[in-house]
Amino acid sequence: MAVPTKLDHCVIHVSDWERSNAFYRDVMGAELVQRPVGWAYRFGDKQLNVHGKGVSPAEVARLPVQPGNSDLCFEWQGPIEDAIAHLKTHSIAVEAGPMQRFGANYLSAQIAYSHFSNTTTRTITGVGTTETAQGSFGSDQLGGRLEIGRSFDFGITAVTPFAAIQAARLWQGAYTEASTAGAAPGVLGLSYAAQSVTSLPTFLGAKFDGRVAFGNDMVWSPFVHAAWVHEFRPSRTITASLVTVPVSAFTIAGASAASDSARLDLGSRLALNRWWEGSARVTGEFSNLGQSYSGMGALKASW
């Protein structure tokens, strides 16, 4: 009986990416296909997969292939249940799996909870004696993000169009300011009612991620992420009342979020070796209401 199998690919393990790339490119004539970590070697319509420093494959044998050796991967052309039954017939145990194999398409979901302890200080001028009003309150936020996209590999650059929706709900506790006018009590402090705010932005954009290897485990990964952002819930208001003056409560309109804006993230990561990595990111948001910029840097040590 013919067994419905075929050779899918071969895997080798190398200890030095630079030497291995030079050999397979210059001596064997392979096309180097850069992966997010590491490379593969392509010979026409055949491909040699490569494990090495930095590569953490999800599917490996009980004794993974060692540097200088190789393993073979076969494809069963039929239902996976039939493959398992065939192996059992020949008294061959399945060590792990079946396992999900992930391709260029992706769907990611995130959820997060945050608690904030907030303090405020306001200086009130123009109405009698200058006052200073201070307050403190707690707030809680629950948010999540759902993103879908597809990555296209162009050698040292990967382009990933994506779409995402991000929802967040913020619950702010009620609080009352303590106001002072010099040594005397103030009269313009405010009392704020408890408030909840919802944010619901959607994103449509593309990610451009590069990767350049310099040898000796040094890898530079620059990236540019650009997106159009639409906020469905831009309003930001809160209800307040004067603490010492008997007037009706009123609504304060805060700085609204832009209904439509452009977001740009620029940055890079530099892996100096297997132990140290530095990264930096600058984010800009641009809309008809204004512009904002933020930046961050990090140094990562692994051992």
C-alpha positions, 0 to 999 in steps of 0.5 A: 500500500502506498503511504501518502507522504512526501518530503516537506523540508530539511532542517540544519543547525549552524553555530555561526550565522556569518560563516554559514551564510557565506558558505551556502551563498557563495559556495552552494549558490543559495538565496538567503531568505531572512527570517525575523530571527535567522535565515533559510536557504533557498535553492529554486523551489526547494528550501533548507530551514536553519536553526541557530543562535536566537532561533526558538522553534516550537516544533522540535524532536525530543533530541533537537538537531545539533550544530553540524547535523540535520533532520528531515520533516515529512508531510502527511497528505491526508487527515492527521488522524490517519497519520496517527493511526498509521504510526500506531499500527507500526508501534511508533509513539507520537511524542508531541502534537498535533501542533498548530503551525502559524503562517503569515496571517495573524490574529492577536488579542490583548486585555489589561487592567490598570489602577491609578492613584492620582493627585491634582493641583490647580492655581486659581487667579483672577478672582480675588486672592490667588488660591491653590486647590489640591485633590486626590482620587483613584481610578481604574481602567479595563482595556483590550485590543484586537488586531488582524494582519498579514506579513509579507517578507521581502528579505531584510524587510517585512511589510505587515498591513493591519487593522485593529480595534482598541477599547478602554473603559476608565472609572474615576472616583469622586473627590473634593479639592481642598483649597487655600488662599494663603493661610486662609481657606479658599472658596473656589475649590471644586467637588467632582462627581464619579465619572466613567469614560469610554474610548473606542479607537480603530486603527488601519495601517502598515508596519515596516520591520527591518533586520540587518545582521552585522555578525558576532550576534549583533543585529539591528532591527529598525521599524516604522509603523504608520496608521490612521486612527478613528476615535468613535468616542472623542468626548471628555466631560466631567460634572463638578460643583463649588464646595462652598458656594451654593450653586448648581453643578455644572459640566466641564468639557475637557480636551476632546480626543481627535476623531481622526488622526495619523499615528507614526512610530519610529524606532529600532532595536540593537542586539549587541550580543546574546546578552545585551539589547538596546531599543528606542521609540518615538511616537507622534500623533497628528490631527486637526486638534494638535500634535503630540510626541513621546519617546522611550528608550530601554536597555535589556540584559539577559542571562 
